[in-house]
């Protein structure tokens, strides 16, 4: 981070949660902008340089999942979802569409700050280095361009990827032939400080296969290693 105080956008329609959390985060050294709904959050995103978004899922009007999807599609700031729901499906969907992490209400503010630090540190130390280097990974006629975070197919057509799909493919392209288990993939792509969500990785693998494999039912590039994880089984060159 180049700024002394990372800027957090806190989006929650419940002021009883939002206001004390904002004060706590400010005491921890963060700059905080509050928004009570997605529309106000979009205004803040347009007007400020936001480093990370803390986003409630259940809000009136546009919900948090919709806003997360929009931010992921436009390479917006990383998102940590705040949810009162205990159902696994909501959390998995959030991770699949591009959220970096999630916390379930009620949560410990100290744990939330730990998660924030992990994401900001990865953005400052890891993700930006490859992006600024402008590396391009070539495999089977495909190109994964890190500077633009784009995937180009062998015919030159841009293939849309969610931010989660991009990070997963990048992690595997950097390690061709290496077996990566779910824990490793979660660490490489999200830097989670909580337990892994196996289904989130499996679902994203399935979606990537549908986009890059000639036959997703008989994958030749992203192979499942039973009891071990996944292996990117193609030759990769980097330019």
VOGU-3710 file (C-alpha; in Angstrom, 3 decimals, decimal comma):
1> xxxxxxxxxx> 0,000/0,000/0,000  1,247/3,463/-0,850  -1,146/5,241/1,531  -0,512/5,423/5,270  -4,172/4,689/6,108  -5,920/2,046/3,999  -9,430/3,152/3,068  -12,265/0,760/3,949  -15,788/1,022/2,567  -18,201/-0,450/5,135
11> xxxxxxxxxx> -21,594/-1,310/3,645  -24,365/-2,468/5,976  -27,970/-1,319/6,294  -27,947/-1,836/10,076  -26,524/1,274/11,715  -26,302/-0,572/15,036  -23,655/-2,814/13,451  -22,108/-0,360/11,014  -21,410/2,601/13,296  -19,573/0,842/16,168
21> xxxxxxxxxx> -17,618/-1,277/13,694  -16,551/1,851/11,812  -15,331/3,429/15,049  -13,404/0,284/15,951  -11,724/0,146/12,540  -10,776/3,801/12,776  -9,132/3,145/16,140  -7,101/0,422/14,399  -5,709/3,007/12,001  -8,029/2,635/9,006
31> xxxxxxxxxx> -9,932/5,324/7,184  -13,597/4,286/6,965  -16,420/5,417/4,716  -19,883/4,123/5,612  -22,760/3,266/3,287  -26,213/1,992/4,223  -27,037/0,391/0,872  -25,548/-0,608/-2,463  -26,484/2,649/-4,185  -24,584/4,713/-1,629
41> xxxxxxxxxx> -21,711/2,229/-1,837  -21,492/2,785/-5,597  -21,362/6,539/-5,019  -18,502/6,058/-2,552  -16,636/3,780/-4,931  -16,924/6,400/-7,665  -15,736/9,199/-5,407  -12,969/7,597/-3,319  -9,959/5,360/-3,775  -11,193/2,339/-1,800
51> xxxxxxxxxx> -8,754/-0,389/-0,731  -11,225/-2,978/0,566  -15,002/-3,340/0,886  -16,758/-4,877/3,890  -20,148/-5,779/2,483  -23,336/-7,092/4,064  -25,108/-9,678/1,912  -28,706/-9,056/2,985  -29,702/-5,464/2,250  -32,851/-3,825/0,869
61> xxxxxxxxxx> -32,642/-3,068/-2,844  -29,513/-4,405/-4,499  -27,989/-7,071/-2,272  -24,368/-7,688/-1,442  -23,934/-10,599/-3,841  -25,034/-8,445/-6,775  -22,588/-5,692/-5,828  -19,803/-8,250/-5,331  -20,420/-9,649/-8,804  -20,251/-6,142/-10,266
71> xxxxxxxxxx> -16,987/-5,325/-8,488  -15,433/-8,609/-9,563  -16,380/-8,027/-13,201  -14,785/-4,556/-13,191  -11,631/-5,463/-11,193  -12,860/-3,439/-8,245  -11,412/-3,542/-4,721  -11,418/-6,815/-2,777  -14,571/-7,723/-0,859  -15,117/-9,341/2,527
81> xxxxxxxxxx> -18,754/-10,401/2,893  -20,583/-9,854/6,166  -23,499/-12,222/6,602  -25,895/-13,291/9,313  -26,782/-16,413/7,370  -25,474/-19,791/8,430  -26,212/-21,589/5,151  -23,115/-22,768/3,364  -24,617/-22,013/-0,057  -24,582/-18,238/0,422
91> xxxxxxxxxx> -20,949/-18,220/1,449  -19,881/-20,499/-1,404  -21,739/-18,359/-3,940  -20,040/-15,251/-2,572  -16,585/-16,795/-2,950  -17,397/-18,091/-6,418  -18,429/-14,699/-7,763  -15,300/-12,978/-6,523  -15,415/-12,207/-2,794  -12,047/-12,598/-1,088
101> xxxxxxxxxx> -13,423/-13,775/2,237  -16,462/-13,778/4,490  -17,332/-13,476/8,176  -20,539/-14,685/9,816  -22,333/-12,372/12,249  -21,810/-12,071/15,128  -18,059/-11,912/14,525  -15,004/-10,802/16,458  -13,741/-7,383/15,297  -10,198/-8,562/15,994
111> xxxxxxxxxx> -10,672/-11,535/13,659  -12,095/-9,232/10,992  -9,060/-6,956/11,239  -6,794/-10,007/10,878  -8,595/-10,949/7,670  -8,354/-7,379/6,382  -4,600/-7,334/7,016  -4,088/-10,602/5,145  -5,927/-9,336/2,062  -4,247/-5,932/2,038
121> xxxxxxxxxx> -0,818/-7,476/2,564  -1,327/-9,897/-0,305  -2,439/-7,068/-2,586  0,603/-4,990/-1,694  3,233/-7,729/-1,762  1,950/-10,449/-4,066  -0,721/-9,573/-6,558  0,749/-6,256/-7,634  4,177/-7,661/-8,413  2,913/-9,947/-11,158
131> xxxxxxxxxx> 0,500/-7,359/-12,433  3,168/-4,688/-12,752  5,542/-7,157/-14,398  2,992/-7,782/-17,134  3,714/-11,513/-17,432  1,889/-13,555/-20,058  1,416/-17,314/-19,559  1,047/-19,384/-22,757  -0,497/-22,868/-22,793  -2,172/-24,877/-25,569
141> xxxxxxxxxx> -2,585/-21,710/-27,632  -4,173/-19,807/-24,740  -2,780/-16,629/-23,178  -3,243/-15,543/-19,579  -2,247/-11,878/-19,398  -1,523/-10,782/-15,846  -1,231/-7,052/-16,516  -4,803/-6,934/-17,833  -5,999/-10,001/-15,884  -7,366/-11,402/-19,121
151> xxxxxxxxxx> -7,666/-14,843/-20,682  -7,404/-15,014/-24,476  -8,408/-18,192/-26,316  -6,428/-19,679/-29,257  -8,554/-17,728/-31,751  -7,805/-14,408/-30,056  -11,179/-14,056/-28,322  -11,356/-12,680/-24,769  -12,891/-15,220/-22,369  -14,587/-13,582/-19,359
161> xxxxxxxxxx> -13,384/-14,779/-15,957  -14,540/-13,878/-12,491  -11,774/-12,597/-10,213  -11,826/-15,925/-8,373  -11,510/-17,915/-11,599  -8,657/-15,684/-12,750  -6,692/-16,106/-9,505  -7,212/-19,868/-9,568  -6,014/-20,203/-13,160  -3,047/-17,918/-12,485
171> xxxxxxxxxx> -2,014/-19,989/-9,454  -2,055/-23,176/-11,528  -0,348/-21,601/-14,559  2,498/-20,542/-12,271  2,899/-24,159/-11,109  2,352/-26,478/-14,099  2,645/-30,152/-13,290  2,425/-29,541/-9,544  -0,356/-31,185/-7,563  -2,169/-28,539/-5,523
181> xxxxxxxxxx> -4,667/-29,546/-2,866  -7,661/-27,425/-1,896  -5,936/-25,876/1,107  -3,012/-24,783/-1,043  -5,293/-23,329/-3,714  -7,242/-21,376/-1,109  -4,012/-20,047/0,388  -2,647/-19,092/-3,027  -5,808/-17,428/-4,276  -7,408/-15,976/-1,152
191> xxxxxxxxxx> -4,948/-16,059/1,745  -7,756/-17,125/4,070  -7,194/-17,117/7,802  -10,100/-19,493/8,421  -10,774/-23,057/7,366  -11,078/-23,861/3,657  -14,303/-24,150/1,722  -13,743/-27,181/-0,470  -16,858/-26,677/-2,565  -15,808/-23,166/-3,591
201> xxxxxxxxxx> -12,596/-24,534/-5,138  -14,338/-27,505/-6,759  -17,059/-25,337/-8,276  -14,559/-22,848/-9,680  -12,501/-25,686/-11,147  -15,656/-26,970/-12,863  -16,402/-23,541/-14,270  -12,836/-23,090/-15,525  -12,954/-26,473/-17,219  -16,111/-25,492/-19,077
211> xxxxxxxxxx> -14,296/-22,425/-20,360  -10,910/-23,850/-21,391  -11,208/-27,606/-21,850  -12,150/-29,100/-25,253  -14,293/-31,560/-23,270  -15,054/-30,524/-19,698  -16,235/-34,060/-18,890  -12,833/-35,477/-19,912  -10,460/-32,687/-18,798  -7,002/-32,760/-20,324
221> xxxxxxxxxx> -5,590/-29,565/-18,805  -6,928/-29,353/-15,247  -6,757/-32,921/-13,985  -8,155/-34,249/-10,739  -5,633/-36,157/-8,665  -7,753/-38,356/-6,458  -6,902/-37,857/-2,815  -4,463/-35,120/-3,741  -6,125/-32,185/-5,444  -5,647/-30,753/-8,936
231> xxxxxxxxx> -2,803/-30,538/-11,445  -2,385/-28,198/-14,416  -1,177/-30,855/-16,852  0,017/-28,728/-19,757  3,281/-27,123/-20,783  3,334/-23,450/-19,781  5,727/-20,778/-20,981  5,991/-17,284/-19,566  6,932/-14,163/-21,503
//
